[in-house]
Amino acid sequence: VTFVPLALLGTYFAFITWRGASLGYAVTGHVVNNSIAVLALYVFDSESLLPADAAGAGPSVAALAATGVIATAVFLASLVLFWQLTARREAASTNER
């Protein structure tokens, strides 16, 4: 259940490390990801974000869908902002040469 999302997150961290030429971006992304997970556990008053085996336990489908939409929007916004930040840095280093 968690392999594909974690593999995609790892791939994203590898990409931002490569694009930004610094491990710091991936470390910051990891901290933000874990902070969001802890916040979600607190908001949903749950011990796990995985769907529970028992019927009716755990977050509702609507809450999980809303969380997914918000997480996707935050991810895409951070990707665009990171791309713009590194593009400016790339252009500045090219102009210095």
Backbone atoms as SQL, in Angstrom:
CREATE TABLE atoms (id INTEGER PRIMARY KEY, chain TEXT, resi INTEGER, resn TEXT, atom TEXT, x REAL, y REAL, z REAL);
INSERT INTO atoms VALUES
  (1, 'A', 1, 'VAL', 'N', 0.824, -1.196, 0.000),
  (2, 'A', 1, 'VAL', 'CA', 0.000, 0.000, 0.000),
  (3, 'A', 1, 'VAL', 'C', 0.866, 1.257, 0.000),
  (4, 'A', 2, 'THR', 'N', 1.972, 1.226, 0.723),
  (5, 'A', 2, 'THR', 'CA', 2.776, 2.439, 0.825),
  (6, 'A', 2, 'THR', 'C', 3.991, 2.447, -0.090),
  (7, 'A', 3, 'PHE', 'N', 4.268, 1.349, -0.784),
  (8, 'A', 3, 'PHE', 'CA', 5.489, 1.287, -1.595),
  (9, 'A', 3, 'PHE', 'C', 5.493, 2.324, -2.714),
  (10, 'A', 4, 'VAL', 'N', 4.428, 2.399, -3.486),
  (11, 'A', 4, 'VAL', 'CA', 4.399, 3.302, -4.647),
  (12, 'A', 4, 'VAL', 'C', 4.512, 4.768, -4.225),
  (13, 'A', 5, 'PRO', 'N', 3.718, 5.238, -3.243),
  (14, 'A', 5, 'PRO', 'CA', 3.890, 6.649, -2.838),
  (15, 'A', 5, 'PRO', 'C', 5.287, 6.941, -2.295),
  (16, 'A', 6, 'LEU', 'N', 5.843, 6.016, -1.521),
  (17, 'A', 6, 'LEU', 'CA', 7.179, 6.248, -0.975),
  (18, 'A', 6, 'LEU', 'C', 8.246, 6.197, -2.063),
  (19, 'A', 7, 'ALA', 'N', 8.060, 5.335, -3.050),
  (20, 'A', 7, 'ALA', 'CA', 9.004, 5.277, -4.170),
  (21, 'A', 7, 'ALA', 'C', 8.949, 6.574, -4.979),
  (22, 'A', 8, 'LEU', 'N', 7.747, 7.100, -5.186),
  (23, 'A', 8, 'LEU', 'CA', 7.606, 8.370, -5.909),
  (24, 'A', 8, 'LEU', 'C', 8.223, 9.521, -5.112),
  (25, 'A', 9, 'LEU', 'N', 8.027, 9.515, -3.804),
  (26, 'A', 9, 'LEU', 'CA', 8.618, 10.551, -2.963),
  (27, 'A', 9, 'LEU', 'C', 10.143, 10.462, -2.995),
  (28, 'A', 10, 'GLY', 'N', 10.690, 9.257, -2.937),
  (29, 'A', 10, 'GLY', 'CA', 12.133, 9.071, -3.032),
  (30, 'A', 10, 'GLY', 'C', 12.683, 9.542, -4.366),
  (31, 'A', 11, 'THR', 'N', 11.939, 9.272, -5.436),
  (32, 'A', 11, 'THR', 'CA', 12.345, 9.732, -6.764),
  (33, 'A', 11, 'THR', 'C', 12.330, 11.259, -6.824),
  (34, 'A', 12, 'TYR', 'N', 11.313, 11.868, -6.215),
  (35, 'A', 12, 'TYR', 'CA', 11.234, 13.330, -6.176),
  (36, 'A', 12, 'TYR', 'C', 12.417, 13.905, -5.405),
  (37, 'A', 13, 'PHE', 'N', 12.742, 13.310, -4.251),
  (38, 'A', 13, 'PHE', 'CA', 13.884, 13.790, -3.476),
  (39, 'A', 13, 'PHE', 'C', 15.186, 13.640, -4.255),
  (40, 'A', 14, 'ALA', 'N', 15.324, 12.548, -4.994),
  (41, 'A', 14, 'ALA', 'CA', 16.521, 12.366, -5.820),
  (42, 'A', 14, 'ALA', 'C', 16.583, 13.446, -6.905),
  (43, 'A', 15, 'PHE', 'N', 15.438, 13.750, -7.508),
  (44, 'A', 15, 'PHE', 'CA', 15.382, 14.765, -8.559),
  (45, 'A', 15, 'PHE', 'C', 15.783, 16.137, -8.020),
  (46, 'A', 16, 'ILE', 'N', 15.219, 16.515, -6.845),
  (47, 'A', 16, 'ILE', 'CA', 15.544, 17.852, -6.346),
  (48, 'A', 16, 'ILE', 'C', 16.985, 17.928, -5.851),
  (49, 'A', 17, 'THR', 'N', 17.532, 16.808, -5.410),
  (50, 'A', 17, 'THR', 'CA', 18.954, 16.795, -5.045),
  (51, 'A', 17, 'THR', 'C', 19.802, 17.016, -6.284),
  (52, 'A', 18, 'TRP', 'N', 19.453, 16.347, -7.371),
  (53, 'A', 18, 'TRP', 'CA', 20.197, 16.487, -8.637),
  (54, 'A', 18, 'TRP', 'C', 20.014, 17.899, -9.210),
  (55, 'A', 19, 'ARG', 'N', 18.777, 18.353, -9.290),
  (56, 'A', 19, 'ARG', 'CA', 18.489, 19.653, -9.901),
  (57, 'A', 19, 'ARG', 'C', 19.089, 20.795, -9.083),
  (58, 'A', 20, 'GLY', 'N', 19.003, 20.702, -7.753),
  (59, 'A', 20, 'GLY', 'CA', 19.497, 21.773, -6.902),
  (60, 'A', 20, 'GLY', 'C', 20.964, 21.658, -6.561),
  (61, 'A', 21, 'ALA', 'N', 21.588, 20.526, -6.923),
  (62, 'A', 21, 'ALA', 'CA', 23.006, 20.266, -6.639),
  (63, 'A', 21, 'ALA', 'C', 23.315, 20.398, -5.147),
  (64, 'A', 22, 'SER', 'N', 22.339, 20.001, -4.318),
  (65, 'A', 22, 'SER', 'CA', 22.525, 20.063, -2.877),
  (66, 'A', 22, 'SER', 'C', 21.589, 19.070, -2.197),
  (67, 'A', 23, 'LEU', 'N', 22.102, 18.387, -1.209),
  (68, 'A', 23, 'LEU', 'CA', 21.294, 17.450, -0.436),
  (69, 'A', 23, 'LEU', 'C', 20.333, 18.197, 0.487),
  (70, 'A', 24, 'GLY', 'N', 20.618, 19.441, 0.760),
  (71, 'A', 24, 'GLY', 'CA', 19.787, 20.239, 1.659),
  (72, 'A', 24, 'GLY', 'C', 18.330, 20.330, 1.225),
  (73, 'A', 25, 'TYR', 'N', 18.071, 20.387, -0.076),
  (74, 'A', 25, 'TYR', 'CA', 16.695, 20.472, -0.564),
  (75, 'A', 25, 'TYR', 'C', 15.925, 19.202, -0.214),
  (76, 'A', 26, 'ALA', 'N', 16.540, 18.052, -0.399),
  (77, 'A', 26, 'ALA', 'CA', 15.869, 16.796, -0.080),
  (78, 'A', 26, 'ALA', 'C', 15.650, 16.653, 1.418),
  (79, 'A', 27, 'VAL', 'N', 16.613, 17.079, 2.206),
  (80, 'A', 27, 'VAL', 'CA', 16.471, 17.024, 3.667),
  (81, 'A', 27, 'VAL', 'C', 15.305, 17.921, 4.099),
  (82, 'A', 28, 'THR', 'N', 15.232, 19.116, 3.541),
  (83, 'A', 28, 'THR', 'CA', 14.127, 20.017, 3.861),
  (84, 'A', 28, 'THR', 'C', 12.791, 19.415, 3.434),
  (85, 'A', 29, 'GLY', 'N', 12.746, 18.827, 2.260),
  (86, 'A', 29, 'GLY', 'CA', 11.530, 18.168, 1.795),
  (87, 'A', 29, 'GLY', 'C', 11.121, 17.016, 2.697),
  (88, 'A', 30, 'HIS', 'N', 12.095, 16.265, 3.180),
  (89, 'A', 30, 'HIS', 'CA', 11.819, 15.149, 4.084),
  (90, 'A', 30, 'HIS', 'C', 11.231, 15.666, 5.394),
  (91, 'A', 31, 'VAL', 'N', 11.791, 16.748, 5.929),
  (92, 'A', 31, 'VAL', 'CA', 11.278, 17.344, 7.168),
  (93, 'A', 31, 'VAL', 'C', 9.838, 17.829, 6.961),
  (94, 'A', 32, 'VAL', 'N', 9.588, 18.492, 5.847),
  (95, 'A', 32, 'VAL', 'CA', 8.237, 18.989, 5.564),
  (96, 'A', 32, 'VAL', 'C', 7.267, 17.818, 5.421),
  (97, 'A', 33, 'ASN', 'N', 7.662, 16.773, 4.713),
  (98, 'A', 33, 'ASN', 'CA', 6.807, 15.606, 4.540),
  (99, 'A', 33, 'ASN', 'C', 6.459, 14.972, 5.889),
  (100, 'A', 34, 'ASN', 'N', 7.463, 14.777, 6.726),
  (101, 'A', 34, 'ASN', 'CA', 7.207, 14.169, 8.036),
  (102, 'A', 34, 'ASN', 'C', 6.353, 15.081, 8.913),
  (103, 'A', 35, 'SER', 'N', 6.550, 16.388, 8.817),
  (104, 'A', 35, 'SER', 'CA', 5.736, 17.328, 9.593),
  (105, 'A', 35, 'SER', 'C', 4.272, 17.264, 9.167),
  (106, 'A', 36, 'ILE', 'N', 4.037, 17.174, 7.879),
  (107, 'A', 36, 'ILE', 'CA', 2.664, 17.056, 7.379),
  (108, 'A', 36, 'ILE', 'C', 2.046, 15.740, 7.853),
  (109, 'A', 37, 'ALA', 'N', 2.810, 14.664, 7.850),
  (110, 'A', 37, 'ALA', 'CA', 2.295, 13.370, 8.312),
  (111, 'A', 37, 'ALA', 'C', 1.927, 13.420, 9.791),
  (112, 'A', 38, 'VAL', 'N', 2.778, 14.032, 10.605),
  (113, 'A', 38, 'VAL', 'CA', 2.483, 14.143, 12.045),
  (114, 'A', 38, 'VAL', 'C', 1.245, 15.012, 12.252),
  (115, 'A', 39, 'LEU', 'N', 1.136, 16.108, 11.519),
  (116, 'A', 39, 'LEU', 'CA', -0.030, 16.969, 11.619),
  (117, 'A', 39, 'LEU', 'C', -1.306, 16.216, 11.224),
  (118, 'A', 40, 'ALA', 'N', -1.225, 15.424, 10.164),
  (119, 'A', 40, 'ALA', 'CA', -2.386, 14.647, 9.724),
  (120, 'A', 40, 'ALA', 'C', -2.788, 13.619, 10.781),
  (121, 'A', 41, 'LEU', 'N', -1.815, 12.980, 11.407),
  (122, 'A', 41, 'LEU', 'CA', -2.130, 12.029, 12.478),
  (123, 'A', 41, 'LEU', 'C', -2.844, 12.736, 13.625),
  (124, 'A', 42, 'TYR', 'N', -2.408, 13.943, 13.942),
  (125, 'A', 42, 'TYR', 'CA', -3.031, 14.714, 15.008),
  (126, 'A', 42, 'TYR', 'C', -4.450, 15.132, 14.619),
  (127, 'A', 43, 'VAL', 'N', -4.610, 15.669, 13.413),
  (128, 'A', 43, 'VAL', 'CA', -5.925, 16.150, 12.960),
  (129, 'A', 43, 'VAL', 'C', -6.922, 14.998, 12.878),
  (130, 'A', 44, 'PHE', 'N', -6.490, 13.847, 12.340),
  (131, 'A', 44, 'PHE', 'CA', -7.395, 12.707, 12.198),
  (132, 'A', 44, 'PHE', 'C', -7.496, 11.883, 13.480),
  (133, 'A', 45, 'ASP', 'N', -6.744, 12.273, 14.525),
  (134, 'A', 45, 'ASP', 'CA', -6.759, 11.581, 15.811),
  (135, 'A', 45, 'ASP', 'C', -6.620, 10.072, 15.603),
  (136, 'A', 46, 'SER', 'N', -5.540, 9.710, 14.921),
  (137, 'A', 46, 'SER', 'CA', -5.319, 8.323, 14.523),
  (138, 'A', 46, 'SER', 'C', -3.891, 7.918, 14.865),
  (139, 'A', 47, 'GLU', 'N', -3.683, 6.596, 14.955),
  (140, 'A', 47, 'GLU', 'CA', -2.329, 6.086, 15.161),
  (141, 'A', 47, 'GLU', 'C', -1.668, 5.733, 13.840),
  (142, 'A', 48, 'SER', 'N', -2.442, 5.717, 12.768),
  (143, 'A', 48, 'SER', 'CA', -1.924, 5.369, 11.448),
  (144, 'A', 48, 'SER', 'C', -2.742, 6.083, 10.386),
  (145, 'A', 49, 'LEU', 'N', -2.102, 6.449, 9.295),
  (146, 'A', 49, 'LEU', 'CA', -2.822, 7.056, 8.179),
  (147, 'A', 49, 'LEU', 'C', -3.318, 6.014, 7.184),
  (148, 'A', 50, 'LEU', 'N', -2.939, 4.750, 7.405),
  (149, 'A', 50, 'LEU', 'CA', -3.400, 3.685, 6.525),
  (150, 'A', 50, 'LEU', 'C', -4.839, 3.333, 6.854),
  (151, 'A', 51, 'PRO', 'N', -5.646, 2.964, 5.847),
  (152, 'A', 51, 'PRO', 'CA', -7.026, 2.582, 6.137),
  (153, 'A', 51, 'PRO', 'C', -7.071, 1.394, 7.105),
  (154, 'A', 52, 'ALA', 'N', -7.956, 1.473, 8.058),
  (155, 'A', 52, 'ALA', 'CA', -8.059, 0.416, 9.072),
  (156, 'A', 52, 'ALA', 'C', -8.763, -0.809, 8.506),
  (157, 'A', 53, 'ASP', 'N', -8.471, -1.962, 9.106),
  (158, 'A', 53, 'ASP', 'CA', -9.119, -3.202, 8.683),
  (159, 'A', 53, 'ASP', 'C', -10.587, -3.231, 9.098),
  (160, 'A', 54, 'ALA', 'N', -10.891, -2.681, 10.250),
  (161, 'A', 54, 'ALA', 'CA', -12.263, -2.695, 10.745),
  (162, 'A', 54, 'ALA', 'C', -13.105, -1.672, 9.982),
  (163, 'A', 55, 'ALA', 'N', -14.332, -2.061, 9.689),
  (164, 'A', 55, 'ALA', 'CA', -15.228, -1.168, 8.953),
  (165, 'A', 55, 'ALA', 'C', -15.559, 0.050, 9.809),
  (166, 'A', 56, 'GLY', 'N', -15.488, 1.215, 9.230),
  (167, 'A', 56, 'GLY', 'CA', -15.858, 2.434, 9.923),
  (168, 'A', 56, 'GLY', 'C', -14.746, 3.062, 10.735),
  (169, 'A', 57, 'ALA', 'N', -13.634, 2.383, 10.888),
  (170, 'A', 57, 'ALA', 'CA', -12.540, 2.947, 11.685),
  (171, 'A', 57, 'ALA', 'C', -11.618, 3.767, 10.783),
  (172, 'A', 58, 'GLY', 'N', -10.977, 4.732, 11.368),
  (173, 'A', 58, 'GLY', 'CA', -10.026, 5.535, 10.608),
  (174, 'A', 58, 'GLY', 'C', -10.702, 6.698, 9.922),
  (175, 'A', 59, 'PRO', 'N', -9.920, 7.473, 9.179),
  (176, 'A', 59, 'PRO', 'CA', -10.464, 8.664, 8.508),
  (177, 'A', 59, 'PRO', 'C', -11.488, 8.289, 7.446),
  (178, 'A', 60, 'SER', 'N', -12.430, 9.185, 7.217),
  (179, 'A', 60, 'SER', 'CA', -13.442, 8.933, 6.189),
  (180, 'A', 60, 'SER', 'C', -12.820, 9.072, 4.800),
  (181, 'A', 61, 'VAL', 'N', -13.521, 8.552, 3.831),
  (182, 'A', 61, 'VAL', 'CA', -13.052, 8.640, 2.447),
  (183, 'A', 61, 'VAL', 'C', -12.968, 10.100, 2.017),
  (184, 'A', 62, 'ALA', 'N', -13.925, 10.906, 2.440),
  (185, 'A', 62, 'ALA', 'CA', -13.920, 12.330, 2.083),
  (186, 'A', 62, 'ALA', 'C', -12.700, 13.037, 2.682),
  (187, 'A', 63, 'ALA', 'N', -12.365, 12.710, 3.933),
  (188, 'A', 63, 'ALA', 'CA', -11.198, 13.325, 4.574),
  (189, 'A', 63, 'ALA', 'C', -9.916, 12.900, 3.878),
  (190, 'A', 64, 'LEU', 'N', -9.823, 11.632, 3.514),
  (191, 'A', 64, 'LEU', 'CA', -8.637, 11.159, 2.795),
  (192, 'A', 64, 'LEU', 'C', -8.539, 11.793, 1.415),
  (193, 'A', 65, 'ALA', 'N', -9.676, 11.946, 0.728),
  (194, 'A', 65, 'ALA', 'CA', -9.679, 12.571, -0.598),
  (195, 'A', 65, 'ALA', 'C', -9.260, 14.039, -0.499),
  (196, 'A', 66, 'ALA', 'N', -9.790, 14.745, 0.496),
  (197, 'A', 66, 'ALA', 'CA', -9.423, 16.155, 0.683),
  (198, 'A', 66, 'ALA', 'C', -7.935, 16.285, 0.989),
  (199, 'A', 67, 'THR', 'N', -7.438, 15.409, 1.827),
  (200, 'A', 67, 'THR', 'CA', -6.012, 15.418, 2.152),
  (201, 'A', 67, 'THR', 'C', -5.178, 15.148, 0.909),
  (202, 'A', 68, 'GLY', 'N', -5.610, 14.213, 0.088),
  (203, 'A', 68, 'GLY', 'CA', -4.891, 13.894, -1.147),
  (204, 'A', 68, 'GLY', 'C', -4.852, 15.066, -2.107),
  (205, 'A', 69, 'VAL', 'N', -5.973, 15.764, -2.231),
  (206, 'A', 69, 'VAL', 'CA', -6.034, 16.924, -3.123),
  (207, 'A', 69, 'VAL', 'C', -5.116, 18.034, -2.615),
  (208, 'A', 70, 'ILE', 'N', -5.162, 18.290, -1.318),
  (209, 'A', 70, 'ILE', 'CA', -4.306, 19.328, -0.732),
  (210, 'A', 70, 'ILE', 'C', -2.837, 18.956, -0.880),
  (211, 'A', 71, 'ALA', 'N', -2.506, 17.700, -0.600),
  (212, 'A', 71, 'ALA', 'CA', -1.116, 17.250, -0.709),
  (213, 'A', 71, 'ALA', 'C', -0.621, 17.358, -2.150),
  (214, 'A', 72, 'THR', 'N', -1.457, 17.008, -3.103),
  (215, 'A', 72, 'THR', 'CA', -1.071, 17.111, -4.515),
  (216, 'A', 72, 'THR', 'C', -0.846, 18.570, -4.910),
  (217, 'A', 73, 'ALA', 'N', -1.718, 19.460, -4.450),
  (218, 'A', 73, 'ALA', 'CA', -1.560, 20.888, -4.765),
  (219, 'A', 73, 'ALA', 'C', -0.271, 21.442, -4.164),
  (220, 'A', 74, 'VAL', 'N', 0.013, 21.075, -2.918),
  (221, 'A', 74, 'VAL', 'CA', 1.243, 21.541, -2.268),
  (222, 'A', 74, 'VAL', 'C', 2.465, 20.991, -3.000),
  (223, 'A', 75, 'PHE', 'N', 2.404, 19.711, -3.376),
  (224, 'A', 75, 'PHE', 'CA', 3.513, 19.092, -4.093),
  (225, 'A', 75, 'PHE', 'C', 3.772, 19.806, -5.419),
  (226, 'A', 76, 'LEU', 'N', 2.730, 20.022, -6.203),
  (227, 'A', 76, 'LEU', 'CA', 2.904, 20.668, -7.509),
  (228, 'A', 76, 'LEU', 'C', 3.394, 22.108, -7.363),
  (229, 'A', 77, 'ALA', 'N', 2.864, 22.825, -6.372),
  (230, 'A', 77, 'ALA', 'CA', 3.316, 24.208, -6.149),
  (231, 'A', 77, 'ALA', 'C', 4.786, 24.227, -5.758),
  (232, 'A', 78, 'SER', 'N', 5.190, 23.306, -4.890),
  (233, 'A', 78, 'SER', 'CA', 6.595, 23.280, -4.476),
  (234, 'A', 78, 'SER', 'C', 7.500, 22.899, -5.640),
  (235, 'A', 79, 'LEU', 'N', 7.027, 22.012, -6.501),
  (236, 'A', 79, 'LEU', 'CA', 7.819, 21.616, -7.668),
  (237, 'A', 79, 'LEU', 'C', 8.026, 22.798, -8.614),
  (238, 'A', 80, 'VAL', 'N', 6.962, 23.550, -8.872),
  (239, 'A', 80, 'VAL', 'CA', 7.058, 24.715, -9.757),
  (240, 'A', 80, 'VAL', 'C', 7.980, 25.779, -9.151),
  (241, 'A', 81, 'LEU', 'N', 7.796, 26.058, -7.858),
  (242, 'A', 81, 'LEU', 'CA', 8.643, 27.064, -7.208),
  (243, 'A', 81, 'LEU', 'C', 10.108, 26.632, -7.175),
  (244, 'A', 82, 'PHE', 'N', 10.345, 25.363, -6.910),
  (245, 'A', 82, 'PHE', 'CA', 11.717, 24.860, -6.896),
  (246, 'A', 82, 'PHE', 'C', 12.340, 24.954, -8.287),
  (247, 'A', 83, 'TRP', 'N', 11.576, 24.614, -9.317),
  (248, 'A', 83, 'TRP', 'CA', 12.082, 24.689, -10.693),
  (249, 'A', 83, 'TRP', 'C', 12.458, 26.125, -11.042),
  (250, 'A', 84, 'GLN', 'N', 11.610, 27.082, -10.660),
  (251, 'A', 84, 'GLN', 'CA', 11.894, 28.488, -10.942),
  (252, 'A', 84, 'GLN', 'C', 13.126, 28.966, -10.173),
  (253, 'A', 85, 'LEU', 'N', 13.247, 28.568, -8.928),
  (254, 'A', 85, 'LEU', 'CA', 14.390, 28.955, -8.105),
  (255, 'A', 85, 'LEU', 'C', 15.691, 28.434, -8.713),
  (256, 'A', 86, 'THR', 'N', 15.715, 27.178, -9.100),
  (257, 'A', 86, 'THR', 'CA', 16.947, 26.614, -9.646),
  (258, 'A', 86, 'THR', 'C', 17.207, 27.116, -11.061),
  (259, 'A', 87, 'ALA', 'N', 16.168, 27.478, -11.807),
  (260, 'A', 87, 'ALA', 'CA', 16.367, 28.026, -13.150),
  (261, 'A', 87, 'ALA', 'C', 17.034, 29.399, -13.059),
  (262, 'A', 88, 'ARG', 'N', 16.611, 30.215, -12.079),
  (263, 'A', 88, 'ARG', 'CA', 17.231, 31.529, -11.890),
  (264, 'A', 88, 'ARG', 'C', 18.690, 31.376, -11.491),
  (265, 'A', 89, 'ARG', 'N', 18.956, 30.440, -10.603),
  (266, 'A', 89, 'ARG', 'CA', 20.334, 30.203, -10.147),
  (267, 'A', 89, 'ARG', 'C', 21.187, 29.714, -11.324),
  (268, 'A', 90, 'GLU', 'N', 20.606, 28.838, -12.151),
  (269, 'A', 90, 'GLU', 'CA', 21.329, 28.335, -13.325),
  (270, 'A', 90, 'GLU', 'C', 21.644, 29.471, -14.289),
  (271, 'A', 91, 'ALA', 'N', 20.669, 30.345, -14.516),
  (272, 'A', 91, 'ALA', 'CA', 20.868, 31.474, -15.437),
  (273, 'A', 91, 'ALA', 'C', 21.924, 32.421, -14.898),
  (274, 'A', 92, 'ALA', 'N', 21.927, 32.675, -13.600),
  (275, 'A', 92, 'ALA', 'CA', 22.906, 33.571, -13.002),
  (276, 'A', 92, 'ALA', 'C', 24.312, 33.003, -13.111),
  (277, 'A', 93, 'SER', 'N', 24.457, 31.704, -12.905),
  (278, 'A', 93, 'SER', 'CA', 25.796, 31.089, -13.001),
  (279, 'A', 93, 'SER', 'C', 26.261, 31.036, -14.448),
  (280, 'A', 94, 'THR', 'N', 25.337, 30.917, -15.390),
  (281, 'A', 94, 'THR', 'CA', 25.698, 30.913, -16.811),
  (282, 'A', 94, 'THR', 'C', 26.158, 32.304, -17.239),
  (283, 'A', 95, 'ASN', 'N', 25.493, 33.353, -16.732),
  (284, 'A', 95, 'ASN', 'CA', 25.844, 34.725, -17.094),
  (285, 'A', 95, 'ASN', 'C', 27.196, 35.137, -16.511),
  (286, 'A', 96, 'GLU', 'N', 27.590, 34.540, -15.416),
  (287, 'A', 96, 'GLU', 'CA', 28.881, 34.877, -14.800),
  (288, 'A', 96, 'GLU', 'C', 30.063, 34.335, -15.592),
  (289, 'A', 97, 'ARG', 'N', 29.824, 33.329, -16.385),
  (290, 'A', 97, 'ARG', 'CA', 30.900, 32.714, -17.155),
  (291, 'A', 97, 'ARG', 'C', 31.246, 33.513, -18.341);
